[in-house]
Protein backbone atom coordinates (compact mmCIF):
# COMPACT_ATOMS: atom_id res chain seq x y z
CA UNK A 1 0.00 0.00 0.00
CA UNK A 2 1.30 3.43 -0.92
CA UNK A 3 0.33 5.48 2.11
CA UNK A 4 0.87 8.86 0.48
CA UNK A 5 -1.30 8.02 -2.53
CA UNK A 6 -4.00 6.34 -0.45
CA UNK A 7 -4.45 9.20 2.03
CA UNK A 8 -3.62 12.29 0.01
CA UNK A 9 -3.60 13.92 -3.39
CA UNK A 10 -0.24 15.67 -3.86
CA UNK A 11 -1.25 19.19 -4.93
CA UNK A 12 2.33 20.49 -5.07
CA UNK A 13 5.80 19.20 -4.32
CA UNK A 14 8.67 21.66 -4.60
CA UNK A 15 12.34 21.09 -3.89
CA UNK A 16 15.28 23.43 -3.89
CA UNK A 17 18.92 23.07 -3.03
CA UNK A 18 20.26 25.09 -0.14
CA UNK A 19 23.75 26.61 0.09
CA UNK A 20 24.85 24.11 2.75
CA UNK A 21 24.15 21.19 0.40
CA UNK A 22 20.84 20.20 1.95
CA UNK A 23 17.50 20.11 0.15
CA UNK A 24 14.38 22.01 1.18
CA UNK A 25 11.17 20.22 0.28
CA UNK A 26 7.70 21.74 0.55
CA UNK A 27 4.46 19.93 -0.21
CA UNK A 28 0.76 20.64 -0.15
CA UNK A 29 -1.42 17.58 0.29
CA UNK A 30 -5.17 17.31 -0.01
CA UNK A 31 -6.73 14.57 2.15
CA UNK A 32 -8.73 11.99 0.21
CA UNK A 33 -11.84 11.90 2.34
CA UNK A 34 -12.99 8.63 0.74
CA UNK A 35 -9.81 6.80 1.83
CA UNK A 36 -10.43 3.50 3.58
CA UNK A 37 -8.05 4.67 6.32
CA UNK A 38 -10.29 7.62 7.21
CA UNK A 39 -13.38 5.42 7.09
CA UNK A 40 -11.81 3.10 9.66
CA UNK A 41 -9.98 5.69 11.76
CA UNK A 42 -12.61 6.95 12.78
CA UNK A 43 -15.86 6.72 10.77
CA UNK A 44 -17.70 9.72 12.21
CA UNK A 45 -14.68 11.91 12.91
CA UNK A 46 -11.64 10.91 10.83
CA UNK A 47 -8.12 11.44 12.14
CA UNK A 48 -4.86 10.99 10.22
CA UNK A 49 -3.03 8.16 12.03
CA UNK A 50 0.43 9.24 13.18
CA UNK A 51 2.14 6.12 11.79
CA UNK A 52 0.54 6.72 8.39
CA UNK A 53 1.69 10.34 8.44
CA UNK A 54 5.30 9.35 9.16
CA UNK A 55 5.09 6.77 6.35
CA UNK A 56 3.69 9.38 3.95
CA UNK A 57 6.54 11.75 4.85
CA UNK A 58 9.01 8.96 4.07
CA UNK A 59 7.39 8.39 0.66
CA UNK A 60 7.50 12.14 0.02
CA UNK A 61 11.25 12.15 0.74
CA UNK A 62 11.64 9.41 -1.86
CA UNK A 63 9.77 11.45 -4.44
CA UNK A 64 11.75 14.60 -3.65
CA UNK A 65 15.15 12.91 -3.89
CA UNK A 66 14.35 10.45 -6.68
CA UNK A 67 15.68 7.66 -4.46
CA UNK A 68 13.99 4.81 -2.66
CA UNK A 69 13.79 6.04 0.94
CA UNK A 70 12.95 3.86 3.88
CA UNK A 71 12.63 5.36 7.36
CA UNK A 72 15.39 3.53 9.25
CA UNK A 73 15.08 5.43 12.50
CA UNK A 74 12.66 7.87 14.08
CA UNK A 75 15.02 10.08 16.05
CA UNK A 76 12.25 12.30 17.37
CA UNK A 77 8.60 12.80 16.60
CA UNK A 78 6.19 15.05 18.45
CA UNK A 79 2.51 14.91 17.66
CA UNK A 80 1.44 18.35 18.83
CA UNK A 81 -2.16 18.23 17.63
CA UNK A 82 -4.49 15.99 15.64
CA UNK A 83 -5.12 16.31 11.96
CA UNK A 84 -8.87 15.90 11.58
CA UNK A 85 -9.15 16.15 7.79
CA UNK A 86 -11.89 18.18 6.16
CA UNK A 87 -12.85 18.46 2.52
CA UNK A 88 -10.68 21.03 0.73
CA UNK A 89 -8.27 21.73 3.62
CA UNK A 90 -4.57 21.32 2.77
CA UNK A 91 -1.88 19.62 4.83
CA UNK A 92 1.45 21.47 4.47
CA UNK A 93 4.75 19.69 4.92
CA UNK A 94 8.16 21.35 5.03
CA UNK A 95 11.29 19.20 5.24
CA UNK A 96 15.03 19.72 5.32
CA UNK A 97 16.82 16.74 3.78
CA UNK A 98 20.55 16.24 4.33
CA UNK A 99 22.69 13.47 2.91
CA UNK A 100 24.67 12.09 5.83
CA UNK A 101 27.17 9.34 5.02
CA UNK A 102 25.10 6.56 3.40
CA UNK A 103 21.73 7.72 4.76
CA UNK A 104 19.48 10.73 4.56
CA UNK A 105 18.70 12.83 7.61
CA UNK A 106 15.26 14.43 7.51
CA UNK A 107 13.78 17.06 9.81
CA UNK A 108 10.64 19.07 9.41
CA UNK A 109 7.10 19.98 10.29
CA UNK A 110 3.59 19.07 9.26
CA UNK A 111 1.01 21.85 9.52
CA UNK A 112 -2.76 21.87 9.13
CA UNK A 113 -5.01 24.91 9.19
CA UNK A 114 -2.03 27.11 10.06
CA UNK A 115 -1.06 25.06 13.12
CA UNK A 116 2.01 22.88 13.53
CA UNK A 117 0.74 19.35 14.15
CA UNK A 118 3.90 17.28 13.90
CA UNK A 119 7.62 17.95 14.37
CA UNK A 120 9.92 15.15 13.31
CA UNK A 121 13.49 13.99 12.75
CA UNK A 122 14.07 10.83 10.75
CA UNK A 123 17.08 8.88 9.53
C-alpha positions in Angstrom: 0.0 0.0 0.0 1.3 3.4 -0.9 0.3 5.5 2.1 0.9 8.9 0.5 -1.3 8.0 -2.5 -4.0 6.3 -0.5 -4.4 9.2 2.0 -3.6 12.3 0.0 -3.6 13.9 -3.4 -0.2 15.7 -3.9 -1.2 19.2 -4.9 2.3 20.5 -5.1 5.8 19.2 -4.3 8.7 21.7 -4.6 12.3 21.1 -3.9 15.3 23.4 -3.9 18.9 23.1 -3.0 20.3 25.1 -0.1 23.7 26.6 0.1 24.8 24.1 2.8 24.1 21.2 0.4 20.8 20.2 1.9 17.5 20.1 0.1 14.4 22.0 1.2 11.2 20.2 0.3 7.7 21.7 0.5 4.5 19.9 -0.2 0.8 20.6 -0.1 -1.4 17.6 0.3 -5.2 17.3 0.0 -6.7 14.6 2.2 -8.7 12.0 0.2 -11.8 11.9 2.3 -13.0 8.6 0.7 -9.8 6.8 1.8 -10.4 3.5 3.6 -8.0 4.7 6.3 -10.3 7.6 7.2 -13.4 5.4 7.1 -11.8 3.1 9.7 -10.0 5.7 11.8 -12.6 7.0 12.8 -15.9 6.7 10.8 -17.7 9.7 12.2 -14.7 11.9 12.9 -11.6 10.9 10.8 -8.1 11.4 12.1 -4.9 11.0 10.2 -3.0 8.2 12.0 0.4 9.2 13.2 2.1 6.1 11.8 0.5 6.7 8.4 1.7 10.3 8.4 5.3 9.3 9.2 5.1 6.8 6.3 3.7 9.4 4.0 6.5 11.8 4.8 9.0 9.0 4.1 7.4 8.4 0.7 7.5 12.1 0.0 11.2 12.1 0.7 11.6 9.4 -1.9 9.8 11.5 -4.4 11.7 14.6 -3.6 15.1 12.9 -3.9 14.3 10.5 -6.7 15.7 7.7 -4.5 14.0 4.8 -2.7 13.8 6.0 0.9 13.0 3.9 3.9 12.6 5.4 7.4 15.4 3.5 9.3 15.1 5.4 12.5 12.7 7.9 14.1 15.0 10.1 16.0 12.3 12.3 17.4 8.6 12.8 16.6 6.2 15.0 18.5 2.5 14.9 17.7 1.4 18.4 18.8 -2.2 18.2 17.6 -4.5 16.0 15.6 -5.1 16.3 12.0 -8.9 15.9 11.6 -9.2 16.2 7.8 -11.9 18.2 6.2 -12.8 18.5 2.5 -10.7 21.0 0.7 -8.3 21.7 3.6 -4.6 21.3 2.8 -1.9 19.6 4.8 1.4 21.5 4.5 4.7 19.7 4.9 8.2 21.4 5.0 11.3 19.2 5.2 15.0 19.7 5.3 16.8 16.7 3.8 20.5 16.2 4.3 22.7 13.5 2.9 24.7 12.1 5.8 27.2 9.3 5.0 25.1 6.6 3.4 21.7 7.7 4.8 19.5 10.7 4.6 18.7 12.8 7.6 15.3 14.4 7.5 13.8 17.1 9.8 10.6 19.1 9.4 7.1 20.0 10.3 3.6 19.1 9.3 1.0 21.8 9.5 -2.8 21.9 9.1 -5.0 24.9 9.2 -2.0 27.1 10.1 -1.1 25.1 13.1 2.0 22.9 13.5 0.7 19.4 14.1 3.9 17.3 13.9 7.6 18.0 14.4 9.9 15.2 13.3 13.5 14.0 12.8 14.1 10.8 10.8 17.1 8.9 9.5 
